[in-house]
Each structure stands twice: as C-alpha cells, then as structure tokens.
Amino acid sequence: MSLISRINTNTFSVGIIGLGYVGLPLALEFCGKNIKVTGFDVDNTKVEAINRDKKSYIKHISSSQIKNAVDKGVFTATTDFSRLKSVDVIIICVPTPLNKNREPDISYVLNSARITAKYLRKGQFISLESTTYPGTTEEDLLPIFEKSGLKAGKDFYLCFSPEREDPNNKNYTTATIPKVIGGVSPKCTEAGVKIYSKVINKVIPVSSARAAEATKLLENIYRSVNIALVNELKMVFDRMGINIWEVIDAASTKPFGFTPFYPGPGLGGHCIPIDPFYLTWKAREYEISTKFIELAGEINTYMPFYVVEKTMQILNKHKICMKGARVLILGLAYKKDIDDLRESPSLKLIELLQDEGAIVDYNDDYVTEIPKLRKYQFRKKSVKITKQNLKRYDIILLSTDHSYYDLDLIVQNAKLIIDTRNAFKKFKHPKIFKA
C-alpha cells in the first residue's frame, strides 16, 4: 500500500526524533488520533519515563496523556534508531543552538539526517521542524537522503514545517496553532499537508521548503526586534524617570497601528534569542549585512548586564558591596509558569552576579534543582520562599514572574527588590526598583 493510501486510511505510523518540548506534544497529538507513534531519543531517561513510568517530564504536559497513549498501544519510545525503517513518517524535532561564536550549530539536525538516511526506504515521508536558516532542507538534508539513490518527490517525500510551540499557552495548543509547510517538490508539499492535517486544524502550504524556513525566522525576528525596542526604551525612560510599563499600557489603548511588547531581563526560550542569528549568518553568503537584526540582538543580549549594573547601583546606594552580597533570584525558567530553562536570562544573571562576587541563590518551584547544562555548570537547588529566608538576602531580584509568588509576603519581608517584569506594579514602596 502506498503512503498516500495509508494516510487516507489512517494506517500510517509516525516516528518522531527528539522527545522534547516540540516532539513530545506533537507525538501525543498523533496518538490522540489513534495513529501509532514511535519516539526516538538519545536520552534514555526520557525513554524510560515514557515506556516504564508512563510519566511526563515536561510540566505543562500531563502524565495522564502519556499513560493513556502507552496503555492504548499507540505510543512507545526507544533509543534504537534502526526502528526508523519500520515507520512511514519521520519528523525531526532536535535542537538547533548557536556555537560559542554565536554561529548556527545544525549538528543535531545533520546527525539525525545521517541516521535517517541509513534506514530510509521507498515511500517514507520526512519533515524537519527544527528552526534553521533558509536552504537547510534542500542544500544540507536533501543530498544526504538522495545518496541512497532514492529521489525526493518520486521515491520519498521531504518537507520543512517549522514548530510553533509556546509552552503553557492557555489559548493555543499544538493542534490549534496553524502549521506552515513547504516541500522540496509540489508532491512533497501535498503529502505533508495530508499528514499534518490529521492532527493540526489548519495547515498552510507555501511554495518551497526555503519559504517555510524563512517564515519561522521572520516570526521570531519580528518579536526580537520589537522586544529590543522596548528594552532600549526601558533604559532611556528609566534615566528620564518614566515608567516604561505605564507608557506601553497607555500606547496599547490605540486601537490600530500598535502591538504591545514588554521589556525584561533578557530573552529566553529556544527561538527568539537564537533564530535571528541563523539569518544573519546565512545572509553573509549573499554579501548582505543585516544591521537592524544584529543591533536588536546586541540590545537583547545586553539586558542581563544592564540588570546586574542596576542591582549594583541600588546596593551601593544602600551602602552594600556587591562582593559578598546575598542575592535571591526569583524564577529560573525563561517565562512564567513553565519549567523550561532554554536560554533563560536567569542563568546569565546568576553567572554575572557570581562573577561580581555576590552569593546567589534562586527560587523556582518548577525547577527544584539546576541540571547539568551545555553552557552552565551551577550546582544549586531552589530555596523555599518563607519570611525567614526572604530576610536573609540583601536584595531580591525577580527575573521570572511565576503566578505562585506571594508578592505581599515578598514586599513585607524583603530588604530590597529589583523588579524586571513589572510584577510589583500595585506596590508603591521605596524598596522596589525597576530594572
């Protein structure tokens, strides 16, 4: 039976490479439609969490979803990539970070492609969801797959469909966020639309894989540039004694021509801090300098440094030396009410504060212990928020405004507070400072 026939009869199987914040929720969407999914990951702890424990390792994904899928026999996980040959659809959802020189690192994508190529058979469909620069699918992946002698659009299908996950978004789910897809041929796109339409409410085909790759970059560059704008205005207005959050709220009353973006201690998540640099790097191949995008990146990268400088100024005004000062950072995840540490500015804040000699602790009920990370090797555990603990610190720095924080308790017991999220907006107190 052909792949198209399998798709039409819901008898196709799916293999998802990478069971993280993108791969796992997508896998569960297919499982919810009784489509069999095999999840592939090099991390055996994730595989055991699914197969043996039937539990979630991501906060906003419930363990009951995983248990239901495993018990129904539609979901299994493995570290054995030879099982790729047994699935009809292969979706690659692996990280695309930056290297130490802030250049694209697509090694995870290329390694996944090489492993897939080893087991590629006629009739399979492959989709890359990892954010990358335009040309990756056609220039880097296609040659790897076609070394087998099989031809895309004839013997197998190849597409790019950018992930649009927003962890813990209450208004949108994987199924309700429209999905863009572009193939390396019209037949590839057609097959991709049929497959994703099984689990996504609205699928938007574009003319090519390159157009789909560029779409994802535009979405995140748009956000990066606008966040950089309000971050820069925050610093300017702070010098002028103007509250940037009040100004944004006032500007938001205009019913047209304005979309609010909010400042913070820096950018977090896997997309916005990283994706713009994928385009700036690729643009150099065409002898184009993306000055606007690079400037936005510089501003956003500077924000943790600005927060630390502001913290130092406030401590100095209160005759407290940064060296030896006790600092408690509230919130380690990159945004509120999730457990995702990817590119979190809180991690950079810890590093910078410790470099200045401060004694730094953190609180985050969603991240009770800092795991081993690629860039940071902190050995810290979350400190509980109590009256006694709050009083131990010279300054409290709110980096992530989790909903569970008792702001009244914090204000009553903290000596000084740095607020990077406007969380304490209802309080008019001389101990609270914006940064």
C-alpha positions as CSV (number, residue, x, y, z in Angstrom):
1,M,0.0,0.0,0.0
2,S,1.3,3.5,-0.9
3,L,2.0,6.2,1.7
4,I,-0.9,8.3,0.3
5,S,-3.3,5.3,0.7
6,R,-2.0,4.8,4.3
7,I,-2.6,8.4,5.1
8,N,-6.1,8.3,3.6
9,T,-7.0,5.2,5.7
10,N,-5.2,6.4,8.9
11,T,-3.0,3.3,8.9
12,F,0.4,5.1,8.6
13,S,2.8,5.2,11.5
14,V,5.0,8.1,12.8
15,G,8.5,8.3,14.1
16,I,9.5,11.4,15.9
17,I,13.2,12.1,16.5
18,G,13.6,14.3,19.6
19,L,11.1,14.0,22.5
20,G,11.5,17.4,24.0
21,Y,9.2,20.5,24.1
22,V,8.4,20.1,20.4
23,G,8.5,16.4,19.7
24,L,6.6,15.1,22.7
25,P,3.4,17.3,22.3
26,L,3.3,16.5,18.6
27,A,3.6,12.8,19.3
28,L,0.7,13.0,21.7
29,E,-1.5,14.7,19.0
30,F,-0.9,11.8,16.6
31,C,-1.6,9.3,19.4
32,G,-4.8,11.1,20.2
33,K,-6.0,10.2,16.7
34,N,-5.0,6.6,17.2
35,I,-2.0,6.9,14.9
36,K,0.9,4.8,16.2
37,V,4.0,6.8,17.2
38,T,7.5,5.7,17.9
39,G,9.5,8.3,19.7
40,F,13.3,8.3,19.2
41,D,15.7,10.0,21.6
42,V,19.3,9.6,22.7
43,D,18.3,10.3,26.3
44,N,17.4,7.0,27.9
45,T,15.8,8.8,30.9
46,K,13.1,10.2,28.6
47,V,12.6,6.8,27.0
48,E,12.2,5.1,30.4
49,A,9.8,7.9,31.6
50,I,7.5,7.1,28.7
51,N,7.8,3.3,28.5
52,R,8.3,2.2,32.1
53,D,6.9,5.1,34.3
54,K,4.3,6.4,31.8
55,K,5.0,9.9,33.2
56,S,5.7,13.3,31.8
57,Y,9.0,15.1,32.3
58,I,7.6,18.4,31.0
59,K,5.4,20.4,33.4
60,H,2.6,21.5,31.0
61,I,2.2,18.0,29.6
62,S,0.2,15.8,31.9
63,S,1.3,12.3,32.8
64,S,-2.2,11.0,32.1
65,Q,-1.8,11.9,28.4
66,I,1.3,9.7,28.2
67,K,-0.2,6.9,30.2
68,N,-3.3,6.8,28.0
69,A,-1.2,6.7,24.9
70,V,1.1,4.0,26.1
71,D,-1.7,1.9,27.6
72,K,-3.6,2.1,24.3
73,G,-0.6,0.8,22.5
74,V,-0.2,3.8,20.2
75,F,3.0,5.3,21.8
76,T,6.4,3.8,22.5
77,A,9.8,5.3,22.9
78,T,13.3,4.0,22.0
79,T,17.0,4.7,21.7
80,D,17.2,2.2,18.9
81,F,17.2,4.3,15.7
82,S,17.2,1.2,13.5
83,R,13.5,1.1,14.1
84,L,13.2,4.2,11.8
85,K,12.9,1.8,8.9
86,S,9.5,0.5,10.2
87,V,7.7,3.9,10.3
88,D,6.1,5.7,7.4
89,V,6.5,9.3,8.6
90,I,9.7,10.7,10.2
91,I,9.6,14.0,11.9
92,I,12.8,15.6,13.1
93,C,12.5,17.8,16.2
94,V,16.0,18.3,17.5
95,P,17.8,21.4,18.9
96,T,19.4,24.0,16.6
97,P,21.6,26.1,19.1
98,L,24.4,28.5,18.4
99,N,28.0,27.6,18.9
100,K,30.4,29.6,21.2
101,N,30.9,32.0,18.3
102,R,27.2,32.6,18.1
103,E,27.0,30.9,14.7
104,P,24.4,28.2,13.7
105,D,25.0,24.7,15.0
106,I,23.0,22.3,13.0
107,S,25.0,19.3,14.0
108,Y,21.9,17.7,15.7
109,V,19.9,18.1,12.5
110,L,22.7,16.7,10.3
111,N,23.3,13.7,12.7
112,S,19.6,13.0,12.7
113,A,19.5,13.1,8.9
114,R,22.5,10.8,8.5
115,I,20.9,8.3,10.9
116,T,17.6,8.5,9.0
117,A,19.4,8.1,5.7
118,K,20.8,4.7,6.9
119,Y,17.3,3.4,7.2
120,L,15.5,5.3,4.5
121,R,13.2,3.3,2.3
122,K,11.0,4.0,-0.6
123,G,7.7,5.6,0.3
124,Q,8.7,7.3,3.5
125,F,7.9,10.9,4.4
126,I,10.5,13.1,6.2
127,S,9.8,16.5,7.8
128,L,12.2,18.8,9.6
129,E,10.7,21.0,12.3
130,S,13.9,22.4,13.8
131,T,14.3,26.1,13.2
132,T,17.2,26.8,10.8
133,Y,18.4,29.1,8.0
134,P,16.8,29.1,4.6
135,G,18.3,26.4,2.4
136,T,19.0,23.8,5.1
137,T,16.4,21.3,3.9
138,E,17.3,21.5,0.2
139,E,21.1,22.2,0.5
140,D,22.0,20.1,3.5
141,L,19.5,17.4,4.1
142,L,18.3,16.5,0.6
143,P,21.8,15.4,-0.6
144,I,22.2,13.2,2.5
145,F,19.0,11.4,1.7
146,E,19.5,11.2,-2.0
147,K,22.9,9.4,-1.6
148,S,20.8,6.3,-1.1
149,G,19.8,6.5,-4.8
150,L,16.2,7.4,-3.9
151,K,14.8,10.7,-5.3
152,A,12.7,13.2,-3.4
153,G,9.2,13.7,-4.8
154,K,9.4,10.4,-6.5
155,D,10.7,7.7,-4.1
156,F,10.3,9.6,-0.8
157,Y,8.9,12.9,0.4
158,L,10.8,15.7,2.1
159,C,9.4,18.9,3.7
160,F,10.2,21.6,6.2
161,S,7.4,22.6,8.7
162,P,8.5,24.9,11.5
163,E,7.5,24.2,15.0
164,R,5.3,26.8,16.7
165,E,5.2,25.6,20.2
166,D,4.5,28.0,23.0
167,P,4.8,26.1,26.3
168,N,1.9,26.5,28.7
169,N,0.0,28.8,26.4
170,K,-3.6,28.7,27.6
171,N,-5.2,29.9,24.4
172,Y,-3.4,27.7,21.8
173,T,-2.3,24.1,21.6
174,T,-0.3,22.1,19.1
175,A,-3.5,21.2,17.3
176,T,-4.9,24.8,17.1
177,I,-1.7,26.6,16.1
178,P,-1.8,26.9,12.2
179,K,1.1,24.9,10.6
180,V,3.2,26.1,7.7
181,I,4.7,23.5,5.4
182,G,6.9,23.7,2.3
183,G,8.3,20.7,0.4
184,V,11.2,20.3,-1.9
185,S,8.6,19.5,-4.6
186,P,4.9,20.0,-5.0
187,K,4.2,16.3,-4.4
188,C,6.2,16.5,-1.1
189,T,4.1,19.5,0.0
190,E,0.9,17.7,-0.9
191,A,1.9,14.7,1.2
192,G,2.9,16.9,4.1
193,V,-0.4,18.7,4.1
194,K,-2.3,15.4,4.2
195,I,-0.2,14.1,7.1
196,Y,-0.3,17.2,9.3
197,S,-4.0,17.8,8.6
198,K,-4.7,14.6,10.5
199,V,-3.7,16.4,13.8
200,I,-3.5,20.1,13.0
201,N,-6.7,22.2,12.5
202,K,-5.2,24.4,9.8
203,V,-2.2,23.7,7.5
204,I,-0.8,26.4,5.3
205,P,1.3,25.2,2.3
206,V,3.9,27.6,0.9
207,S,5.9,27.4,-2.3
208,S,9.1,25.8,-1.0
209,A,11.0,24.5,2.0
210,R,13.0,27.7,1.8
211,A,9.9,29.8,2.2
212,A,8.8,27.8,5.2
213,E,12.2,28.1,6.8
214,A,12.2,31.9,6.2
215,T,8.6,32.1,7.7
216,K,9.8,30.8,11.0
217,L,12.7,33.2,11.1
218,L,10.5,36.2,10.2
219,E,8.1,35.4,13.1
220,N,10.9,35.3,15.7
221,I,12.9,38.2,14.2
222,Y,9.8,40.3,14.4
223,R,9.5,39.6,18.1
224,S,13.2,40.0,18.7
225,V,13.3,43.4,17.1
226,N,10.3,44.7,18.9
227,I,11.4,43.4,22.3
228,A,14.8,45.1,21.7
229,L,13.0,48.3,21.0
230,V,11.1,48.3,24.3
231,N,14.3,47.1,26.1
232,E,16.2,50.1,24.8
233,L,13.3,52.4,25.6
234,K,13.2,51.0,29.1
235,M,16.8,52.1,29.7
236,V,16.2,55.5,28.2
237,F,12.9,56.2,30.1
238,D,14.5,54.9,33.3
239,R,17.0,57.8,33.1
240,M,14.2,60.2,32.5
241,G,12.2,58.9,35.4
242,I,9.5,57.5,33.2
243,N,7.8,54.1,33.8
244,I,8.1,52.1,30.5
245,W,5.2,49.8,31.5
246,E,2.9,52.7,32.1
247,V,3.8,54.1,28.7
248,I,3.2,50.7,27.0
249,D,-0.2,50.4,28.7
250,A,-1.1,53.9,27.5
251,A,0.1,53.3,23.9
252,S,-1.9,50.0,23.9
253,T,-5.2,52.0,24.1
254,K,-4.7,53.0,20.5
255,P,-7.0,50.6,18.5
256,F,-4.8,50.4,15.4
257,G,-1.1,50.5,14.4
258,F,0.4,49.4,17.7
259,T,1.1,46.0,19.2
260,P,2.4,45.9,22.8
261,F,5.8,44.2,23.5
262,Y,7.3,44.1,27.0
263,P,10.8,44.5,28.3
264,G,12.5,42.0,30.6
265,P,15.9,40.8,31.9
266,G,16.8,39.3,28.6
267,L,15.5,36.9,26.0
268,G,14.8,33.2,26.8
269,G,13.5,30.2,25.1
270,H,14.9,28.3,22.2
271,C,13.7,30.6,19.4
272,I,13.9,34.3,19.9
273,P,17.5,34.6,21.4
274,I,18.8,32.2,18.6
275,D,16.9,32.3,15.4
276,P,17.8,35.9,14.2
277,F,21.5,34.8,14.2
278,Y,20.6,32.0,11.8
279,L,19.5,34.5,9.2
280,T,22.4,37.0,9.8
281,W,24.8,34.1,9.3
282,K,23.2,32.9,6.1
283,A,22.8,36.5,4.8
284,R,26.6,36.8,4.7
285,E,26.7,34.2,2.0
286,Y,24.8,36.7,-0.2
287,E,27.1,39.6,0.9
288,I,24.3,41.3,2.8
289,S,24.7,42.8,6.3
290,T,21.6,42.5,8.5
291,K,22.4,45.6,10.6
292,F,18.9,46.0,12.0
293,I,18.6,42.4,13.2
294,E,22.1,42.3,14.6
295,L,21.5,45.6,16.6
296,A,18.4,44.1,18.1
297,G,20.4,41.0,19.1
298,E,23.0,43.2,20.7
299,I,20.5,45.1,22.8
300,N,18.7,41.9,24.0
301,T,22.0,40.2,24.8
302,Y,23.0,43.2,26.9
303,M,19.9,43.2,29.1
304,P,21.2,40.8,31.8
305,F,24.3,43.0,32.1
306,Y,22.0,46.1,32.5
307,V,20.1,44.3,35.3
308,V,23.3,43.5,37.1
309,E,24.6,47.0,36.7
310,K,21.3,48.3,38.1
311,T,21.5,45.9,41.0
312,M,25.0,47.1,41.8
313,Q,23.9,50.7,41.8
314,I,21.0,50.1,44.2
315,L,23.2,48.1,46.5
316,N,25.8,50.9,46.5
317,K,23.1,53.5,47.3
318,H,22.2,51.4,50.4
319,K,25.9,51.0,51.3
320,I,26.1,47.3,50.5
321,C,29.0,46.0,48.5
322,M,28.2,43.6,45.6
323,K,31.1,41.4,46.7
324,G,29.6,39.2,49.4
325,A,26.1,40.5,48.9
326,R,23.4,37.8,49.3
327,V,21.1,37.8,46.2
328,L,17.9,35.7,45.7
329,I,16.7,35.4,42.1
330,L,13.0,34.7,41.8
331,G,12.3,32.5,38.8
332,L,14.8,30.3,36.8
333,A,12.6,29.3,33.8
334,Y,12.6,31.7,30.8
335,K,9.0,32.6,31.2
336,K,6.3,32.3,33.9
337,D,4.6,29.1,35.0
338,I,6.8,26.7,33.0
339,D,9.9,24.6,33.7
340,D,11.8,25.4,30.5
341,L,15.4,26.6,31.1
342,R,16.5,27.0,27.5
343,E,18.4,30.3,27.1
344,S,16.9,31.6,30.3
345,P,18.2,35.0,31.2
346,S,18.1,34.0,34.9
347,L,21.1,31.6,34.2
348,K,23.1,34.5,32.8
349,L,22.1,36.7,35.8
350,I,23.5,34.0,38.2
351,E,26.8,33.9,36.2
352,L,27.2,37.7,36.1
353,L,26.3,38.2,39.8
354,Q,28.7,35.5,40.9
355,D,31.4,37.0,38.8
356,E,31.0,40.2,40.7
357,G,31.4,38.3,44.0
358,A,27.7,38.0,45.0
359,I,26.4,35.0,46.8
360,V,23.4,33.9,44.7
361,D,20.5,31.6,45.4
362,Y,17.3,31.1,43.4
363,N,13.7,30.0,43.8
364,D,11.7,28.2,41.2
365,D,9.2,25.5,42.3
366,Y,9.1,24.2,38.7
367,V,12.9,23.8,38.6
368,T,13.9,22.5,42.0
369,E,17.5,21.7,41.0
370,I,19.6,23.1,38.2
371,P,20.5,20.2,35.9
372,K,23.8,20.0,34.0
373,L,23.6,22.3,31.1
374,R,25.6,22.9,28.0
375,K,26.7,26.4,29.0
376,Y,26.3,26.5,32.7
377,Q,27.5,24.1,35.5
378,F,25.7,25.5,38.5
379,R,25.1,23.2,41.5
380,K,22.2,24.9,43.1
381,K,18.8,23.9,44.5
382,S,15.7,26.0,44.8
383,V,15.3,27.9,48.1
384,K,11.9,28.0,49.6
385,I,10.0,31.3,49.9
386,T,9.5,31.9,53.6
387,K,9.6,35.0,55.8
388,Q,12.8,33.9,57.4
389,N,14.5,33.1,54.0
390,L,13.5,36.4,52.5
391,K,15.0,38.3,55.3
392,R,18.4,36.6,54.8
393,Y,19.0,38.3,51.5
394,D,20.3,41.8,50.8
395,I,18.3,42.0,47.6
396,I,15.6,40.0,45.9
397,L,15.8,40.0,42.1
398,L,12.6,39.0,40.3
399,S,13.5,37.6,36.9
400,T,10.5,35.4,36.1
401,D,7.1,36.3,37.4
402,H,5.6,32.9,38.3
403,S,2.0,33.1,39.3
404,Y,2.6,31.4,42.6
405,Y,4.7,34.2,44.1
406,D,3.1,35.8,47.1
407,L,4.0,39.4,46.3
408,D,2.7,40.7,49.6
409,L,4.9,38.3,51.5
410,I,7.9,39.3,49.5
411,V,7.3,43.0,49.9
412,Q,6.8,42.7,53.6
413,N,10.0,40.7,54.3
414,A,12.5,41.7,51.6
415,K,15.1,44.4,52.3
416,L,15.3,45.5,48.6
417,I,13.6,44.3,45.4
418,I,14.6,44.5,41.8
419,D,11.6,44.0,39.5
420,T,12.4,43.2,35.9
421,R,8.8,42.2,34.9
422,N,6.6,44.9,36.5
423,A,5.2,42.2,38.8
424,F,5.1,44.6,41.8
425,K,3.2,47.3,39.9
426,K,0.5,47.6,42.5
427,F,3.0,48.4,45.2
428,K,4.3,52.0,45.8
429,H,7.3,51.3,48.1
430,P,10.8,52.8,48.2
431,K,12.4,49.4,48.5
432,I,11.1,48.4,45.0
433,F,13.2,49.3,41.9
434,K,12.6,48.6,38.2
435,A,15.3,47.2,36.0
